Amino acid sequence: MMNTNDDWATPFERGNGNQTTTWRACIDFHQRLAATFGAWLRFEEAGRSDGGVPIHVGVFSNDGVFDPQAVKAAGRPVFFNNNGIHPGEPEGIDACMALLRDLCLDPARRAALGRTVLLYIPLYNVDGALNRQDTSRVNQNGPEAFGFRGNARHLDLNRDFVKADSLNTRTFAQVFTRWDPDVMVDTHTSNGADYQHVVTLIATQPDKLGGRTGEHLRDAMLPALYADMDQRGFPMCPYVNTIDEIPDDGIADFLDSPRFSTGYAALHHTIGFMPETHMLKAFDARYHGTRALVDAALAHTVAHGDAIRAARAADRAAIAGGAPVALDWTLDRQRSRPFRFSGFTAVREPSRLGHYQRLRYDRAAPWVKDIPYFDRYQATVNTVPPRAYLLPQAWHDVVLRLQAHGLPLQRARRAGRAAAEACRIERFEKRRLPFEGRHLHELLETRTDACVADVAEGDWLLPLGGPHDRFAIEVLEPLGIDSLFRWGFFDSVLDKKESFSDYVFEDEAAQLLDTEPGLRDRFEAWQAAHPELLGDPQAVLGFIFFNAQRHAEPEWRRYPVLRLLELPDASLTAPC
């Protein structure tokens, strides 16, 4: 029986242009496609969400090869489309349904895919999609009903990519690392200023992506995408991350740290894109703009997949060979370039609600002009990779995350020793309020000392020298933007476990000042710097107690993950 496009119309196409699919209708549609066109499409459950709902993944290959190992062995490009991480931003969910339908029905589209394999998650935040309403996106123009941003644990999954507190994230990580995609498009809708553009784009920041892959992104792929989107009728602009309050004063590249999808992609040397369609445009326009961007990115991947794969391999080899890795970045405010921006005139006028000037954009007064675009970042913290990391087995919650992210951990089969470096936490300050279930360390200062690592039977080792290196380094070095330390996984080492009673410790403190080398000098310097604390016995005695070597706790403020400067004897470890 011949299938027609009417037979395969999506819920969006059958509706009034302001409606998005439900989770059930979306999954049923992809399952029906896979059952009918199984020669090219495989669709299956990849895992479960925190709410116990299946998360599905699809693979489209025009020659029916669905095994990731076979795809990798053949050196074939992989393009990954993720949708519905925020189900209230659903354009990509509907666009993905139409994209797969078109590939199944149109032989020319299938042939144009060539050797490229299309991997996709049709709807990632399944719990949020089932929490369907029309109220949570207060500034958004349609659709009539949509899902909620948070998942079943009220987590924003686009902040969870490293810490992986959600089962959704661990499922995603397993899919991502199993397939190791070359390019990823993760679809979104944007809040922020008002302007004429329908589609804005967050790309993996090219300086931060770095190496040959970053060069391809900046010099080849981004210019091609902007030109292609012009031809498709959706002149695009970078994500409107304003320098001040309004776009007129300039915009800056968004620093996509690893908590975000494109920043997570960068840790795998994958080029990532977050199209952000503008919330105030009609849902119909946002849908078509999203589809245009996914098509454009897929077309570039098909045409240049081999070049992208070669660039990724070269960048991985450089880090495996010991090239420094940047851990933190800052915007270069001395460098900008003009970007032709289509905006609306910003007006300030008295508020009707309070005694202040409110901001309004006048859509009757559009403008087009060049604005400064700051698109360069500079590394502020770098590290030279060690040979391996040693993680004591007590930190099983960290091991769970590293395993979910596909890192090749090995277990020590017997006790041993190795030359290493240990990191001490000199200073830290946490966020006052919780963020996505944790209190992030915003300020962090460390000191690194040489030591000898004592490896116990059952401890975990992570050797470097492979494709996982950048991910391991950026999440296990405390100073990484989104390191596991910053997310609070090692906070118990920040508490000193023993203390003192004033009346007992007073006499011993005086003796320590006489007997412990250097302690009196440090104490006198502290007295001079803090005269206001000299009347506080807890402060005075506390300084001596915490600085006296006699009462030191070796684990206090020592980051438990050690940097090994030599690989342990092969007989010490076993792959796990």
Stockholm file with secondary structure:
# STOCKHOLM 1.0

chainA/1-576         MMNTNDDWATPFERGNGNQTTTWRACIDFHQRLAATFGAWLRFEEAGRSDGGVPIHVGVFSNDGVFDPQAVKAAGRPVFFNNNGIHPGEPEGIDACMALLRDLCLDPARRAALGRTVLLYIPLYNVDGALNRQDTSRVNQNGPEAFGFRGNARHLDLNRDFVKADSLNTRTFAQVFTRWDPDVMVDTHTSNGADYQHVVTLIATQPDKLGGRTGEHLRDAMLPALYADMDQRGFPMCPYVNTIDEIPDDGIADFLDSPRFSTGYAALHHTIGFMPETHMLKAFDARYHGTRALVDAALAHTVAHGDAIRAARAADRAAIAGGAPVALDWTLDRQRSRPFRFSGFTAVREPSRLGHYQRLRYDRAAPWVKDIPYFDRYQATVNTVPPRAYLLPQAWHDVVLRLQAHGLPLQRARRAGRAAAEACRIERFEKRRLPFEGRHLHELLETRTDACVADVAEGDWLLPLGGPHDRFAIEVLEPLGIDSLFRWGFFDSVLDKKESFSDYVFEDEAAQLLDTEPGLRDRFEAWQAAHPELLGDPQAVLGFIFFNAQRHAEPEWRRYPVLRLLELPDASLTAPC
#=GR chainA/1-576 SS CCCCTTTTCCHHHHTTSSCCCCHHHHHHHHHHHHHHSTTTEEEEEEEECTTSCEEEEEEECTTCCCCHHHHHHTTCCEEEEECCSSTTSCHHHHHHHHHHHHHHHCHHHHHHHTTCEEEEESCSCHHHHHSCBSSSCTTCCCCSSBCCSSCTTSCCGGGCTTTCCSHHHHHHHHHHHHHCCSEEEECEEECSCCBSCSEEEEECCHHHHCHHHHHHIIIIIHHHHHHHHHHTTCCCEECCCBSSSSGGGCEECCCCCTTSHHHHHHTTTCEEEEEEEETTSCHHHHHHHHHHHHHHHHHHHHHHHHHHHHHHHHHHHHHHTTCCEEEEEEECTTCCEEEEEEEEEEEEEECSSSSSEEEEEEEEEEEEEEEEEECCEEEEEEECCCSEEEECTTCHHHHHHHHHTTCCCEEESSCEEEEEEEEEEEEEEECSSCBTTBCCEEEEEEEEEEEEEEECTTCEEEECSSTTHHHHHHHHSTTSTTCTTTTTTTGGGGSCCCCCCHHHHHHHHHHHHHHSTTHHHHHHHHHHHCGGGTTCHHHHHHHHHHHCGGGCCTTTTBCSCEEESSCCCGGGEEEC
#=GC SS_cons         CCCCTTTTCCHHHHTTSSCCCCHHHHHHHHHHHHHHSTTTEEEEEEEECTTSCEEEEEEECTTCCCCHHHHHHTTCCEEEEECCSSTTSCHHHHHHHHHHHHHHHCHHHHHHHTTCEEEEESCSCHHHHHSCBSSSCTTCCCCSSBCCSSCTTSCCGGGCTTTCCSHHHHHHHHHHHHHCCSEEEECEEECSCCBSCSEEEEECCHHHHCHHHHHHIIIIIHHHHHHHHHHTTCCCEECCCBSSSSGGGCEECCCCCTTSHHHHHHTTTCEEEEEEEETTSCHHHHHHHHHHHHHHHHHHHHHHHHHHHHHHHHHHHHHHTTCCEEEEEEECTTCCEEEEEEEEEEEEEECSSSSSEEEEEEEEEEEEEEEEEECCEEEEEEECCCSEEEECTTCHHHHHHHHHTTCCCEEESSCEEEEEEEEEEEEEEECSSCBTTBCCEEEEEEEEEEEEEEECTTCEEEECSSTTHHHHHHHHSTTSTTCTTTTTTTGGGGSCCCCCCHHHHHHHHHHHHHHSTTHHHHHHHHHHHCGGGTTCHHHHHHHHHHHCGGGCCTTTTBCSCEEESSCCCGGGEEEC
//
